[in-house]
Amino acid sequence: MKPGYLVVALLIAGTLCGKTFELFSAKSAENIGMFNSMKGASYEFEETERSPWLKISFSDHKYSLVFRSIERSDVAEYFDGKPKKANSVCNITTKENVWTGYDEFKFDYLNPDKKEQTLKVWLFDFGSIASYCSYNEIMTFLLTSEAPVPEPKYLQMGEVAVRLKPGRGTAVVKLTEDILTADKRRVIDISDVRAFAFLGNGKEASFFVNNIRLDGSSENAGIFPEKPPTIICSATKRGYHDAYAALCPFCGTKSHRIDGSNKELKKGNGIIISPEFTAGYGPRGGGGDDQTEKTGQFVIAHYDGSFWENRSIISFKTFGKLSSGDKIIKAELRLYGLNPGKPFIPVMKVYSVSERFKIDLKKTLCWNTKPPVEKLLFVSGVYEGPDTPRWFTYDVSDYFKQKMRSYATFEIRSGISALTYDNPHPKGHCLSYEIKDPSKAPYLYIEVE
């Protein structure tokens, strides 16, 4: 093959290996109803230059913007109070939410002005939500305020300025680079994006946008979790990773493999590493009070239809414990759980945090400063409440087998299965972990060859 043909073939192959996900395309006047506007901004469907476009216009208000929320279709099935088929985990991310693995957020534009103009793009992740999973509080504040420096909790959206040259073009927001929140204190978490917005520049202006999309070079872009499930439910054909849970998180039936023990697993000749840092955080406390700037207890909690979302982070220094020649056989995160009298334990999800976000032990870690997650490593089954207190084991072997790590940081979140869903108060929504009793303190267990 001639060199020129080889280059073309490689370029084509690279394109075919990539992945594009369409978030919006202006195909008709009907499908633009998924957007909202505020502060004098407006949007409409318009044919211009022989093409359909979404025309967005801004006023001179500071927070004049057009935004689109990304709804969660899996949650709606259970909000009628009659879950006929327990075949999903509530609050699970949809394809539109998961931007992990994509390289770019793009949109085509038409700038009718003769000069280059700046347009701000806002990305809302779950961390930007001051209430629970809606934008009502943030948007209400923006509607009623022109404050130059609002409270930090109202600046928890990712902000990127893009330049639009005159005429047609394509605007690009790099997802491979850190996107800081508007208050510059946090990197947004693209594993769970809840909305995107176009923000005006403080003056009257109009633009046309179309083909809003995500582009990635990997076929695995937008896939959570990457780790293949170890247990497949025969009823729903869906998978999870927990060999010790009593019940399937998707259908509520008995697991295919049940350990049944609430005793600590054997340590054998494995390496035991204690955490150097543990903390919890949430946007709201149990009474609805603002917790966004506070560090809380090592507690996991989740409501699908309310304001309570507590997550916890645990960090280990593995440097000096593992050597480059070690071959990892098994790695488990082991924690002793205390259930506060609930019939069930919520589904637990363990995520890794990139090593470059090393926890600063001198700084307070809270909802408004927490690091973004990297990968979803583990999804648990459902445990019955009476089987606590007990040890919980979360398998993170694949994470350590990928490469040697000097630090290992995990974030633990929870979700509610259809089995435990009971609107408005779930049957199982909270679990705390023991960290003070040395005999029941969390640890990382690693076996090497």
C-alpha positions as CSV (number, residue, x, y, z in Angstrom):
1,M,0.0,0.0,0.0
2,K,1.3,3.4,-0.9
3,P,2.2,5.8,2.0
4,G,-0.6,8.2,1.1
5,Y,-3.2,5.5,1.0
6,L,-1.9,4.2,4.3
7,V,-2.4,7.6,6.0
8,V,-5.9,7.9,4.7
9,A,-6.7,4.3,5.8
10,L,-5.4,5.0,9.3
11,L,-7.4,8.2,9.5
12,I,-10.6,6.4,8.5
13,A,-9.8,3.6,11.0
14,G,-9.4,6.1,13.7
15,T,-12.7,7.7,12.9
16,L,-14.5,4.3,12.9
17,C,-13.1,3.5,16.3
18,G,-14.4,6.7,17.8
19,K,-17.8,7.4,19.3
20,T,-20.3,10.2,18.9
21,F,-23.4,10.7,21.0
22,E,-26.0,13.2,19.9
23,L,-27.5,15.4,22.8
24,F,-29.6,17.6,20.5
25,S,-30.2,18.3,16.9
26,A,-32.6,21.0,15.6
27,K,-34.8,18.8,13.5
28,S,-38.2,20.5,14.1
29,A,-40.0,23.1,16.1
30,E,-41.3,20.4,18.4
31,N,-38.0,19.0,19.7
32,I,-36.7,22.4,21.0
33,G,-39.2,22.1,23.9
34,M,-36.6,20.4,25.9
35,F,-34.9,23.7,26.6
36,N,-35.6,26.4,29.1
37,S,-34.6,30.1,29.4
38,M,-34.3,32.9,31.9
39,K,-33.4,36.5,32.5
40,G,-34.7,37.7,29.1
41,A,-33.1,34.9,27.1
42,S,-35.2,33.1,24.5
43,Y,-35.0,30.2,22.0
44,E,-36.9,29.3,18.9
45,F,-36.6,27.0,15.9
46,E,-35.6,28.8,12.7
47,E,-34.6,27.9,9.2
48,T,-31.7,30.0,8.0
49,E,-29.1,29.5,5.3
50,R,-31.2,26.5,4.2
51,S,-30.6,24.7,7.5
52,P,-32.7,24.2,10.6
53,W,-31.2,25.9,13.7
54,L,-31.9,26.5,17.3
55,K,-31.8,30.3,17.6
56,I,-30.8,31.5,21.1
57,S,-31.1,35.2,22.1
58,F,-29.8,36.9,25.2
59,S,-30.6,40.1,27.0
60,D,-28.2,42.4,28.9
61,H,-28.8,40.6,32.2
62,K,-25.9,38.9,33.9
63,Y,-27.6,35.5,34.1
64,S,-29.4,35.6,30.8
65,L,-29.2,31.9,29.6
66,V,-30.8,29.0,27.8
67,F,-30.4,25.6,29.4
68,R,-31.4,22.0,29.0
69,S,-31.9,19.5,31.8
70,I,-31.1,15.9,31.3
71,E,-33.9,13.9,32.9
72,R,-33.5,10.4,34.4
73,S,-35.9,8.1,32.6
74,D,-35.2,5.1,34.9
75,V,-36.5,7.0,38.0
76,A,-39.9,7.9,36.5
77,E,-41.0,4.3,36.5
78,Y,-41.2,4.3,40.3
79,F,-42.7,7.7,41.1
80,D,-46.3,6.5,40.5
81,G,-46.0,4.5,43.7
82,K,-46.7,1.3,41.9
83,P,-43.5,-0.4,41.0
84,K,-44.9,-3.5,39.2
85,K,-41.6,-4.8,38.1
86,A,-38.5,-4.3,40.2
87,N,-36.1,-4.3,37.4
88,S,-33.9,-1.2,37.9
89,V,-31.9,0.7,40.4
90,C,-33.4,4.1,40.9
91,N,-31.3,7.2,40.2
92,I,-29.1,5.2,37.8
93,T,-27.3,7.4,35.3
94,T,-28.6,7.3,31.7
95,K,-26.4,7.5,28.5
96,E,-27.0,11.3,28.4
97,N,-25.7,11.7,31.9
98,V,-22.4,9.8,31.6
99,W,-19.8,12.0,29.7
100,T,-16.8,10.0,31.1
101,G,-14.5,8.8,28.3
102,Y,-15.6,11.4,25.8
103,D,-13.0,13.9,24.6
104,E,-15.1,16.8,23.6
105,F,-18.5,18.5,24.0
106,K,-19.2,20.2,20.6
107,F,-21.9,22.2,18.8
108,D,-22.2,23.8,15.4
109,Y,-22.9,27.5,15.4
110,L,-23.8,30.4,13.2
111,N,-22.6,33.8,14.4
112,P,-24.4,36.5,12.3
113,D,-22.3,39.3,13.8
114,K,-19.3,40.6,11.9
115,K,-17.1,40.3,15.0
116,E,-15.9,37.4,17.0
117,Q,-18.1,36.9,20.1
118,T,-17.7,35.1,23.4
119,L,-20.3,32.6,24.7
120,K,-20.1,30.8,28.0
121,V,-21.0,27.2,28.4
122,W,-22.2,26.0,31.7
123,L,-22.1,22.3,32.7
124,F,-24.1,21.2,35.7
125,D,-23.0,17.9,37.4
126,F,-24.6,16.4,40.4
127,G,-22.2,18.4,42.6
128,S,-23.7,21.6,41.4
129,I,-27.1,20.9,42.9
130,A,-27.7,22.8,46.0
131,S,-31.0,21.0,46.7
132,Y,-31.1,17.4,45.5
133,C,-31.5,16.5,41.8
134,S,-33.3,19.6,40.5
135,Y,-32.1,23.1,39.5
136,N,-34.9,24.9,41.2
137,E,-32.9,26.5,44.0
138,I,-29.9,27.6,41.8
139,M,-32.2,28.8,39.0
140,T,-34.4,30.7,41.5
141,F,-31.4,32.5,42.9
142,L,-30.1,33.4,39.4
143,L,-33.5,34.7,38.5
144,T,-33.7,37.1,41.4
145,S,-30.0,38.1,41.8
146,E,-27.5,40.2,39.9
147,A,-25.0,39.8,42.8
148,P,-21.4,40.0,41.5
149,V,-20.2,37.4,44.1
150,P,-22.9,35.0,45.1
151,E,-22.5,32.3,47.7
152,P,-20.2,29.4,46.7
153,K,-23.1,26.9,46.5
154,Y,-24.6,28.9,43.6
155,L,-21.3,28.8,41.7
156,Q,-20.9,25.0,41.5
157,M,-21.4,24.7,37.7
158,G,-18.5,24.2,35.3
159,E,-17.8,27.3,33.2
160,V,-16.0,27.4,29.9
161,A,-15.8,30.4,27.6
162,V,-15.8,29.6,23.8
163,R,-15.1,32.1,21.0
164,L,-17.5,32.2,18.1
165,K,-15.9,33.6,14.9
166,P,-18.2,35.3,12.4
167,G,-20.2,32.9,10.2
168,R,-20.4,29.2,10.6
169,G,-18.1,27.1,12.8
170,T,-17.9,24.4,15.4
171,A,-17.3,25.2,19.1
172,V,-15.4,22.7,21.3
173,V,-15.2,22.2,25.0
174,K,-12.4,19.9,26.0
175,L,-13.6,17.2,28.4
176,T,-10.1,15.8,28.7
177,E,-9.0,19.0,30.6
178,D,-10.2,20.0,34.0
179,I,-13.4,22.1,33.9
180,L,-13.5,24.2,37.0
181,T,-16.6,25.4,38.7
182,A,-17.4,29.1,38.4
183,D,-15.9,29.7,41.9
184,K,-12.7,27.9,40.8
185,R,-12.8,25.6,43.8
186,R,-13.8,22.3,42.3
187,V,-13.4,20.3,39.1
188,I,-16.8,19.1,37.9
189,D,-17.7,15.5,37.7
190,I,-18.5,14.5,34.1
191,S,-19.6,11.0,35.2
192,D,-23.0,12.5,36.0
193,V,-23.9,15.6,34.1
194,R,-27.4,16.9,34.8
195,A,-27.7,19.9,32.5
196,F,-25.9,22.2,30.1
197,A,-26.5,25.9,29.4
198,F,-25.5,28.7,27.1
199,L,-24.9,31.9,28.9
200,G,-24.9,35.4,27.4
201,N,-22.1,37.9,27.7
202,G,-24.0,40.7,29.4
203,K,-25.4,42.3,26.2
204,E,-28.1,41.7,23.7
205,A,-27.0,39.1,21.1
206,S,-28.3,36.2,19.1
207,F,-26.7,33.0,17.9
208,F,-27.7,29.8,16.1
209,V,-26.7,26.4,17.4
210,N,-27.1,22.9,16.2
211,N,-25.8,19.3,16.5
212,I,-24.9,19.4,20.1
213,R,-22.9,16.3,20.7
214,L,-20.2,14.4,22.6
215,D,-17.2,13.0,20.7
216,G,-14.7,10.4,21.9
217,S,-11.9,8.4,20.5
218,S,-12.8,5.3,22.6
219,E,-15.8,2.9,22.1
220,N,-15.9,2.7,25.9
221,A,-16.9,6.4,26.2
222,G,-20.0,6.9,28.2
223,I,-20.0,3.4,29.7
224,F,-20.4,3.0,33.5
225,P,-19.2,0.7,34.9
226,E,-16.2,-0.4,32.9
227,K,-15.7,-3.4,35.2
228,P,-17.7,-6.4,33.8
229,P,-20.3,-7.7,36.3
230,T,-19.4,-10.9,38.1
231,I,-23.0,-11.8,38.8
232,I,-25.8,-11.8,36.2
233,C,-29.4,-11.8,37.4
234,S,-31.2,-14.6,35.5
235,A,-34.5,-12.7,35.6
236,T,-33.4,-9.2,34.4
237,K,-30.1,-10.2,32.6
238,R,-28.5,-7.3,34.4
239,G,-25.2,-7.6,36.3
240,Y,-23.5,-6.4,39.5
241,H,-20.4,-7.2,41.4
242,D,-21.4,-8.3,44.9
243,A,-20.9,-12.0,45.8
244,Y,-21.9,-11.5,49.4
245,A,-25.3,-9.8,49.2
246,A,-28.4,-11.7,50.0
247,L,-30.6,-10.1,47.4
248,C,-30.3,-9.0,43.7
249,P,-30.4,-5.2,43.5
250,F,-32.5,-5.3,40.3
251,C,-35.3,-7.8,41.0
252,G,-35.0,-8.5,44.8
253,T,-34.7,-12.2,44.5
254,K,-32.1,-14.3,46.3
255,S,-28.6,-13.8,45.0
256,H,-27.0,-16.6,43.0
257,R,-24.1,-16.7,45.4
258,I,-24.7,-15.9,49.0
259,D,-22.0,-15.7,51.6
260,G,-24.5,-15.1,54.5
261,S,-21.7,-14.3,57.0
262,N,-21.5,-11.1,59.0
263,K,-18.1,-12.0,60.2
264,E,-14.9,-10.4,59.0
265,L,-13.2,-12.2,56.1
266,K,-9.9,-14.0,56.7
267,K,-6.8,-11.9,56.3
268,G,-4.4,-14.7,55.5
269,N,-1.0,-13.4,54.3
270,G,-2.4,-10.3,52.7
271,I,-1.2,-6.7,53.2
272,I,-3.3,-4.6,55.5
273,I,-3.4,-0.8,54.8
274,S,-5.2,1.6,57.1
275,P,-6.7,4.8,55.6
276,E,-4.9,8.1,56.0
277,F,-8.1,10.0,55.4
278,T,-11.9,9.5,55.8
279,A,-14.6,12.1,55.5
280,G,-18.3,12.5,54.5
281,Y,-20.1,15.3,52.9
282,G,-23.5,16.2,51.5
283,P,-25.5,19.2,50.2
284,R,-28.1,18.9,52.9
285,G,-28.4,17.4,56.4
286,G,-31.3,15.2,57.5
287,G,-33.3,18.3,58.5
288,G,-32.7,20.0,55.2
289,D,-30.1,22.4,56.5
290,D,-27.3,23.5,54.2
291,Q,-24.2,21.3,54.5
292,T,-22.4,22.2,51.3
293,E,-19.4,23.8,53.2
294,K,-19.1,21.3,56.0
295,T,-17.3,17.9,56.4
296,G,-19.6,15.3,57.9
297,Q,-19.5,11.8,59.3
298,F,-18.4,8.7,57.3
299,V,-22.0,8.1,56.3
300,I,-23.7,7.0,53.0
301,A,-27.3,8.1,52.4
302,H,-29.5,8.6,49.4
303,Y,-33.1,9.6,48.7
304,D,-34.5,9.6,45.2
305,G,-37.3,12.0,45.9
306,S,-35.8,14.3,48.5
307,F,-32.8,16.5,49.4
308,W,-30.6,14.0,51.3
309,E,-27.5,12.8,49.5
310,N,-24.5,11.9,51.7
311,R,-21.3,10.5,50.2
312,S,-18.0,9.5,51.8
313,I,-14.4,9.4,50.7
314,I,-11.6,7.2,51.9
315,S,-7.9,7.5,50.9
316,F,-5.0,5.1,51.3
317,K,-1.3,5.7,51.0
318,T,0.0,2.5,49.3
319,F,3.5,3.9,48.7
320,G,6.0,1.8,50.7
321,K,3.4,-1.0,51.1
322,L,3.5,-2.3,47.5
323,S,6.5,-2.6,45.3
324,S,6.7,-2.4,41.5
325,G,7.4,-6.1,41.3
326,D,4.3,-7.2,43.1
327,K,1.6,-9.0,41.2
328,I,-1.8,-8.2,42.6
329,I,-4.0,-11.2,43.2
330,K,-6.8,-9.6,45.2
331,A,-7.7,-6.2,46.5
332,E,-10.7,-5.5,48.7
333,L,-12.0,-2.5,50.5
334,R,-13.4,-3.7,53.8
335,L,-15.7,-1.7,56.0
336,Y,-17.8,-2.4,59.1
337,G,-21.3,-1.1,58.5
338,L,-23.8,0.1,61.1
339,N,-27.4,0.2,59.9
340,P,-29.6,2.7,61.9
341,G,-32.6,0.4,62.2
342,K,-33.7,0.3,58.5
343,P,-35.2,-2.9,56.9
344,F,-32.6,-2.8,54.1
345,I,-29.2,-1.5,53.2
346,P,-29.1,0.7,50.1
347,V,-27.1,-0.3,47.1
348,M,-23.5,0.8,47.4
349,K,-21.4,2.1,44.5
350,V,-17.6,2.4,44.8
351,Y,-15.8,4.8,42.5
352,S,-12.1,5.5,42.1
353,V,-10.7,9.0,42.3
354,S,-7.8,9.9,40.0
355,E,-4.4,9.9,41.8
356,R,-3.8,13.5,40.7
357,F,-6.5,14.6,43.1
358,K,-4.5,13.6,46.1
359,I,-6.4,14.5,49.3
360,D,-4.9,17.5,51.1
361,L,-5.0,16.5,54.7
362,K,-4.7,20.2,55.8
363,K,-7.8,21.3,53.9
364,T,-11.5,20.8,54.6
365,L,-13.1,18.5,52.1
366,C,-16.8,19.3,51.6
367,W,-19.5,19.0,48.9
368,N,-18.3,22.2,47.2
369,T,-14.6,21.1,47.0
370,K,-14.8,17.2,46.6
371,P,-12.8,15.7,43.7
372,P,-14.5,14.2,40.6
373,V,-14.8,10.4,40.3
374,E,-12.8,8.5,37.7
375,K,-14.4,5.0,37.3
376,L,-17.2,3.0,38.8
377,L,-15.5,0.0,40.3
378,F,-18.2,-1.9,42.2
379,V,-22.0,-2.1,42.5
380,S,-23.3,-4.0,45.5
381,G,-26.4,-6.1,45.9
382,V,-29.1,-5.5,48.6
383,Y,-28.6,-6.5,52.2
384,E,-31.3,-6.9,54.8
385,G,-31.1,-4.6,57.7
386,P,-31.2,-7.2,60.5
387,D,-28.0,-8.7,59.1
388,T,-26.1,-5.7,60.5
389,P,-23.8,-4.6,62.0
390,R,-21.5,-6.6,59.7
391,W,-18.4,-6.4,57.5
392,F,-18.9,-5.3,53.9
393,T,-16.4,-6.3,51.3
394,Y,-16.0,-4.2,48.1
395,D,-13.8,-5.8,45.4
396,V,-11.4,-3.3,43.8
397,S,-8.9,-5.9,42.4
398,D,-9.1,-4.7,38.8
399,Y,-8.3,-1.2,39.8
400,F,-5.0,-2.3,41.3
401,K,-4.2,-4.8,38.6
402,Q,-4.2,-2.0,36.0
403,K,-1.0,-0.3,37.3
404,M,1.0,0.3,40.5
405,R,-0.5,3.1,42.6
406,S,1.1,5.3,45.3
407,Y,-2.2,6.5,46.5
408,A,-5.7,5.0,46.2
409,T,-8.8,7.1,46.9
410,F,-12.4,5.9,46.7
411,E,-15.7,7.6,46.9
412,I,-18.7,5.6,48.1
413,R,-22.2,6.6,47.0
414,S,-25.5,4.8,47.3
415,G,-28.7,4.3,45.3
416,I,-32.1,2.8,46.0
417,S,-33.2,-0.4,44.4
418,A,-36.8,-1.0,43.4
419,L,-37.0,-3.5,46.2
420,T,-36.4,-0.9,48.8
421,Y,-38.2,2.0,47.1
422,D,-41.1,3.4,49.1
423,N,-42.2,6.9,48.2
424,P,-41.5,9.3,49.8
425,H,-39.3,7.5,52.4
426,P,-37.2,4.5,51.3
427,K,-37.1,1.3,53.3
428,G,-33.3,1.4,53.1
429,H,-31.4,4.7,52.5
430,C,-28.6,5.0,55.0
431,L,-25.5,3.2,56.2
432,S,-22.7,4.5,58.4
433,Y,-19.2,2.9,58.8
434,E,-17.3,2.4,62.0
435,I,-14.0,4.3,62.0
436,K,-13.2,4.7,65.7
437,D,-13.1,1.2,67.0
438,P,-9.6,-0.2,66.0
439,S,-11.0,-3.8,65.7
440,K,-13.7,-2.6,63.2
441,A,-11.9,0.3,61.5
442,P,-11.9,0.2,57.6
443,Y,-8.9,-1.1,55.8
444,L,-7.6,-2.1,52.4
445,Y,-6.7,-5.8,52.0
446,I,-4.3,-6.8,49.2
447,E,-2.9,-10.2,48.3
448,V,0.2,-10.2,46.1
449,E,2.1,-13.0,44.4
